[in-house]
């Protein structure tokens, strides 16, 4: 009898552990499916700014890259700089870049990336912000990123 028990016990334990694994996998799969259903059901209610936020982040990065390139380059006028910002904004679906805070945060990031001195940063900030305190603050915020 002892040999029968020792033969049955491992088989029983194996069957029990397999059914537990099956239950665990099954419940994980159900949980995953339930979460996916909730994601799909709630997706129409997500903020419309979700997609624009990523576009704004791309715009901010493009502005930062262009600002750094412009600030360290040897040629170019502020009018040319502004014209190119306008083109960048249009390519990202932004119609009024001069009123968009993201533009100025990107400019600040670009000035930081260019590793300019304090005097140069001040000159750019004054010229590009037209002494608007909100634009100056956005540039400063970009310098901190």
VENNOR-V969522 format. One record per run of one state. SS is the DSSP state (H for helix, E for strand, L for the rest). FROM is the first residue (numbers start at 1). LEN is the number of residues. If there is no record, write none. Layout:
SS,FROM,LEN
SS,FROM,LEN
//
This chain:
L,1,1
H,2,44
L,46,3
H,49,24
L,73,5
H,78,14
L,92,5
H,97,3
L,100,1
H,101,13
L,114,4
H,118,12
L,130,3
H,133,12
L,145,1
//
